[in-house]
């Protein structure tokens, strides 16, 4: 792969996978060089051709003037010499790494690989996955030899859905490669779009591990605060009040209780724990953190049921409204939503549950979780749960919220949005 050929338009960058990670990467590179944006979903590709982001993360204006070909035809990948693979790497029903999409993307890329090409992986993986799992697939389906005919790099994605401040150009980019020469080329290519700087990791495994621990660190810290919130609840203390006081110390780390879903923090630690077992180590802290955070949805549901019983309400006839199903505020992403745990747990007690989320697609929620969302409240409820701090919810007034509740109604405010307001109903937050 010749860097000057890329600058002169003689060759292209291909981006395989146009989701939350791949699409912003493709559009950013398309400001400077020719890009081939590939996705296996033809419907998504047709929307992207019209300047529509199915994930509602990128405005139509960002598509204009970009030198990019959106395609679902893998043959187009052959026109590129620098390939970026950015597909999801979730966990399965047993919380083990599910790299099937990654291996399929590797196969598609391999079938269109040429001598001299460079393949860079951005998908989150456990240390060793790139060279131990993906490279053999590249070799098998390309009939080319690793390091002799093609080169490989790894650059962990740092895309944060809903965050306009920490965009691709504004965040330091970690890069790594199979040899020094390739590392220099990979660094130069990413320097075209990343203005915050490039960090060259000494090996692919180091870069893979760096990505994993970024989110594992957050997961463990949030788990600590979630556990503290359970303890403080038994003491009758509001966790947010405690954190507000503790945060006055200069070196106190600001983490908050809540539901830990999504594709990163709620998934990455499982990848590290999985790989650790291969080395006969069973991580206690990481697994404990995962247990606490994965339990919070059920905990919130049980606290809600307890409040309903305390209010002399018949649980079997109770109605509960949940505001929000995305995994975090002000986005459309419903992957690995822990709000679903609240919904299912309440249903197991016989509670009738409605969910409203103006940011999430009603069709996607139905397809992903078999849950039929509603567009507006259906009468009054015995309890209302604010599960996600969307800006639309935060702007709601005291009167609006209280009008949703029956007599002796209960307000469950997971994120503590309204904790400073004196409600005329029972109020509870983490």
C-alpha positions in Angstrom: 0.0 0.0 0.0 1.4 3.3 -1.1 0.5 6.3 1.0 1.0 8.8 -1.9 -1.3 6.8 -4.1 -4.0 7.2 -1.4 -3.4 11.0 -1.3 -3.4 11.2 -5.2 -6.7 9.3 -5.5 -5.1 6.3 -7.2 -6.4 4.0 -4.5 -9.0 4.0 -1.7 -9.7 3.2 1.9 -12.4 0.6 2.5 -14.4 0.6 5.7 -16.2 -2.7 6.3 -19.2 -2.2 8.6 -21.1 1.1 8.7 -22.5 1.2 12.1 -21.8 3.5 15.1 -18.1 3.1 14.6 -17.6 2.5 10.9 -19.8 5.3 9.5 -18.1 8.2 11.3 -14.7 6.8 10.3 -15.7 6.4 6.7 -17.2 9.9 6.4 -14.2 11.6 8.2 -11.7 9.9 5.8 -14.0 10.8 2.8 -13.1 14.5 3.5 -9.6 13.8 2.4 -9.3 10.6 0.3 -11.5 8.2 -1.7 -13.5 5.8 0.5 -15.5 2.7 -0.1 -18.1 2.2 2.6 -19.2 -1.4 2.7 -22.1 -3.0 4.7 -23.8 -6.3 4.2 -27.2 -4.7 4.8 -28.5 -3.3 1.5 -31.4 -1.4 3.1 -28.9 0.5 5.3 -26.7 1.2 2.3 -29.7 2.7 0.4 -30.4 5.0 3.3 -26.7 6.1 3.5 -26.8 6.9 -0.2 -29.6 9.4 0.6 -27.6 10.9 3.5 -29.7 9.2 6.2 -28.0 7.6 9.2 -30.2 4.8 10.5 -28.7 5.3 14.0 -29.6 9.0 14.0 -26.1 10.0 15.1 -24.9 11.9 12.0 -26.8 14.7 10.3 -27.5 14.7 6.6 -25.1 17.7 6.2 -22.2 15.5 7.2 -22.7 13.4 4.1 -22.4 16.2 1.6 -19.3 16.6 -0.4 -17.7 13.4 0.8 -15.7 11.3 -1.7 -17.4 8.0 -0.7 -19.1 5.1 -2.4 -21.6 3.3 -0.2 -22.1 -0.3 -1.4 -23.2 -3.8 -0.3 -21.3 -5.4 -3.2 -18.0 -6.9 -1.7 -16.4 -6.7 -5.2 -15.9 -2.9 -4.6 -13.5 -3.7 -1.8 -10.9 -4.7 -4.4 -10.5 -1.1 -5.3 -9.0 -0.3 -1.9 -5.6 -1.0 -0.5 -6.2 0.1 3.1 -9.0 -1.8 4.8 -10.6 -0.9 8.1 -12.9 -3.5 9.7 -15.3 -2.0 12.2 -18.1 -4.5 12.9 -19.8 -5.3 16.3 -18.3 -7.8 18.7 -21.1 -8.6 21.2 -21.4 -11.4 23.7 -23.7 -14.4 23.4 -26.4 -15.6 25.8 -23.7 -17.0 28.1 -21.7 -13.8 28.1 -18.9 -15.3 26.0 -17.4 -13.4 23.1 -19.3 -13.6 19.9 -16.9 -12.8 17.1 -18.9 -14.4 14.2 -19.5 -11.0 12.5 -15.8 -10.2 12.9 -14.7 -13.4 11.3 -17.3 -13.0 8.5 -16.0 -9.5 7.8 -12.5 -10.9 7.7 -13.6 -13.5 5.2 -15.3 -10.8 3.0 -12.2 -8.7 3.1 -9.9 -11.6 2.4 -11.7 -12.6 -0.7 -10.9 -9.2 -2.1 -7.4 -8.8 -0.6 -4.4 -8.1 -2.9 -0.7 -8.3 -2.3 0.6 -5.2 -0.5 -2.8 -4.4 1.2 -3.1 -3.4 4.8 -6.0 -4.5 7.0 -6.7 -2.6 10.2 -9.2 -3.9 12.8 -11.1 -1.4 15.0 -13.6 -3.9 16.5 -13.2 -4.4 20.3 -11.6 -7.8 20.9 -9.6 -9.7 23.6 -5.8 -9.5 23.4 -4.6 -11.9 20.7 -7.8 -12.1 18.7 -6.5 -10.1 15.7 -3.5 -12.3 15.0 -4.8 -15.6 16.4 -8.4 -15.6 15.1 -8.7 -13.0 12.3 -5.3 -13.4 10.5 -5.9 -17.1 9.8 -9.2 -16.2 8.1 -7.5 -13.6 6.0 -4.9 -16.1 4.9 -7.4 -18.9 4.2 -9.7 -16.9 1.9 -7.1 -14.7 0.2 -4.5 -17.4 -0.4 -2.0 -14.8 0.7 0.7 -15.0 3.4 0.6 -12.8 6.5 3.5 -10.3 6.7 4.8 -11.4 3.3 1.8 -10.5 1.1 -0.4 -8.4 3.3 0.0 -6.6 6.6 -2.3 -6.1 9.6 -2.8 -3.4 12.2 -5.2 -2.8 15.1 -6.5 0.6 16.2 -9.2 0.5 18.9 -12.3 2.6 18.3 -13.1 5.3 20.7 -16.5 6.4 19.3 -18.9 7.5 22.0 -22.5 7.5 20.8 -24.3 10.8 21.5 -21.0 12.6 22.3 -20.4 15.5 19.9 -17.3 16.7 21.8 -15.2 13.6 21.7 -15.5 12.9 18.0 -12.9 11.0 15.9 -10.7 14.0 15.1 -10.6 15.2 18.8 -9.5 12.0 20.5 -6.0 10.6 20.6 -5.9 7.5 18.3 -4.0 4.4 19.4 -2.5 2.5 16.5 -0.5 -0.7 16.2 0.8 -3.0 13.5 2.6 -6.2 12.7 5.9 -4.5 12.0 7.5 -1.0 12.2 7.1 -0.2 8.5 3.3 -0.9 8.6 3.0 1.0 11.9 4.3 4.1 10.2 1.9 3.8 7.3 -1.1 3.2 9.6 -0.1 6.2 11.8 0.2 8.4 8.7 -3.2 7.3 7.4 -5.0 8.0 10.7 -3.2 11.3 11.0 -5.2 12.5 8.0 -8.3 12.6 10.2 -7.2 12.6 13.8 -5.9 16.0 15.0 -5.6 15.2 18.7 -2.5 13.0 18.1 -1.5 9.4 17.4 -0.2 7.0 20.0 1.9 4.1 18.6 1.5 1.0 20.7 4.4 -1.4 20.8 2.3 -4.4 19.6 -1.1 -5.3 18.4 -1.8 -7.2 21.7 -1.0 -4.0 23.7 -3.5 -2.0 21.6 -6.2 -4.7 22.0 -5.6 -4.8 25.8 -5.7 -1.0 26.1 -9.2 -0.9 24.6 -10.4 -3.6 26.9 -9.2 -2.0 30.1 -10.6 1.4 29.2 -14.1 0.1 29.6 -13.3 -2.5 32.2 -12.0 0.2 34.5 -15.2 2.2 34.1 -17.3 -0.9 34.6 -15.6 -1.8 37.9 -15.9 1.8 39.2 -19.6 2.0 38.4 -20.2 -1.3 40.0 -18.6 0.0 43.2 -21.0 3.0 43.2 -24.0 0.7 42.3 -23.1 -1.5 45.3 -22.8 1.6 47.5 -26.2 2.8 46.3 -27.7 -0.6 47.5 -26.1 -0.1 50.9 -27.1 3.5 51.2 -30.7 2.7 50.2 -30.9 0.4 53.3 -29.6 3.2 55.4 -32.1 5.7 54.0 -29.4 7.8 52.4 -29.6 9.3 48.9 -26.5 8.1 46.9 -26.4 11.3 44.8 -26.3 13.4 47.9 -23.3 11.4 49.2 -21.5 11.6 45.9 -22.1 15.4 45.8 -20.5 15.7 49.2 -17.6 13.3 48.5 -16.8 15.1 45.1 -15.6 18.1 47.0 -12.3 16.3 47.6 -9.8 17.0 44.9 -9.0 13.4 44.0 -12.4 11.8 44.3 -13.4 10.0 41.0 -16.8 11.0 39.8 -18.8 7.8 38.9 -22.5 7.5 39.3 -25.0 4.6 39.9 -27.1 3.4 37.1 -27.8 0.8 34.4 -24.7 -0.4 32.5 -25.7 -1.5 29.1 -24.6 -0.7 25.5 -21.9 -2.3 23.4 -18.8 -1.2 25.3 -18.8 -1.0 29.1 -21.4 -3.8 29.5 -19.5 -6.1 27.1 -15.8 -5.5 27.0 -15.0 -6.9 30.5 -16.4 -10.3 29.4 -13.9 -10.4 26.6 -11.0 -9.9 29.1 -12.4 -12.4 31.6 -12.8 -14.9 28.8 -9.2 -14.6 27.6 -7.9 -14.6 31.2 -9.4 -18.1 31.7 -7.3 -19.4 28.9 -4.3 -18.5 31.1 -5.9 -20.2 34.1 -6.7 -17.0 35.9 -10.3 -16.3 37.0 -10.6 -12.6 37.6 -12.5 -11.9 40.8 -12.9 -8.1 40.7 -13.9 -7.9 37.0 -16.5 -10.7 37.4 -17.8 -9.2 40.6 -18.3 -5.8 38.9 -20.1 -7.5 36.0 -22.4 -9.3 38.5 -23.3 -6.1 40.3 -24.0 -4.1 37.1 -25.9 -6.9 35.4 -28.1 -7.1 38.4 -29.2 -3.5 38.7 -32.2 -3.7 36.4 -33.7 -6.5 38.5 -32.8 -4.6 41.6 -34.7 -1.5 40.4 -37.7 -3.6 39.5 -37.8 -5.3 42.9 -37.5 -1.9 44.7 -40.5 -0.7 42.5 -42.6 -3.7 43.5 -41.7 -3.1 47.2 -42.8 0.5 46.9 -46.1 -0.6 45.3 -46.8 -3.0 48.1 -45.9 -0.4 50.7 -48.5 1.9 49.0 -51.2 -0.8 49.5 -51.4 -1.3 45.8 -52.4 -4.7 44.3 -49.3 -5.6 42.3 -51.2 -7.8 39.9 -53.4 -4.9 38.8 -50.6 -2.2 38.9 -49.6 -0.2 35.9 -46.1 1.1 35.5 -44.7 3.5 32.9 -41.0 3.4 32.0 -39.5 6.4 30.3 -36.5 5.4 28.2 -35.1 2.2 26.7 -31.8 3.2 25.0 -28.7 2.3 26.9 -27.8 5.9 27.6 -29.2 9.4 27.3 -29.9 11.3 24.0 -29.1 8.5 21.6 -31.1 5.9 19.6 -28.9 2.9 20.5 -30.9 0.1 22.2 -28.1 -2.6 22.1 -27.8 -4.5 25.4 -30.3 -2.2 27.1 -30.7 -3.0 30.8 -34.0 -1.2 30.9 -35.3 -4.5 29.4 -34.4 -6.2 32.6 -36.6 -3.9 34.6 -39.5 -4.4 32.1 -39.2 -8.2 32.2 -38.8 -8.4 36.0 -41.9 -6.2 36.6 -43.8 -8.4 34.1 -42.8 -11.5 36.1 -44.7 -10.0 39.1 -47.8 -9.5 37.0 -47.4 -5.8 36.5 -48.6 -4.2 33.3 -45.7 -2.2 31.9 -45.6 0.5 29.2 -42.4 2.0 27.7 -42.0 5.4 26.0 -38.8 6.5 24.3 -38.9 9.3 21.6 -35.3 8.5 20.6 -35.7 4.8 20.0 -37.3 3.2 17.0 -40.5 1.4 17.8 -39.8 -1.1 15.1 -36.3 -1.8 16.3 -37.4 -2.4 19.9 -40.1 -4.7 18.7 -37.6 -6.6 16.5 -34.8 -6.8 19.1 -36.8 -7.4 22.3 -40.3 -8.2 21.2 -41.6 -5.2 23.2 -44.3 -2.9 21.9 -43.5 0.6 22.9 -46.2 3.3 23.0 -45.9 6.9 21.8 -47.7 8.6 24.7 -48.9 7.7 28.2 -52.0 5.6 28.3 -53.9 7.1 31.3 -52.6 7.2 34.8 -50.0 4.9 36.4 -49.2 3.5 39.8 -45.5 4.1 39.2 -43.4 6.0 36.7 -39.8 5.0 36.2 -37.3 7.4 34.6 -34.7 5.0 33.4 -32.8 7.2 30.9 -31.9 10.9 31.3 -33.0 12.0 27.8 -33.2 15.8 27.5 -36.9 15.5 26.7 -37.5 13.9 30.0 -35.3 16.3 32.0 -37.3 19.2 30.8 -40.6 17.8 32.2 -42.2 19.8 35.0 -43.3 18.6 38.4 -46.9 19.0 37.5 -46.4 17.0 34.3 -44.9 14.1 36.2 -47.4 14.1 39.1 -50.3 14.2 36.6 -49.2 10.8 35.3 -49.6 9.1 38.7 -52.6 7.6 40.5 -53.3 8.4 44.2 -50.3 7.2 46.3 -48.3 7.0 43.1 -44.5 6.3 43.0 -41.8 8.1 41.1 -38.6 6.0 40.5 -35.8 8.3 39.3 -32.8 6.0 38.5 -30.5 8.8 37.4 -31.6 11.2 40.1 -32.8 13.8 37.6 -35.5 15.2 39.8 -34.0 14.7 43.3 -34.0 18.4 44.1 -37.8 18.7 43.6 -40.2 18.2 46.4 -42.9 15.9 45.0 -46.3 15.1 46.4 -45.7 11.5 45.6 -43.3 8.8 46.9 -39.9 9.4 45.4 -37.0 7.0 45.1 -33.7 7.0 43.2 -30.5 4.9 43.3 
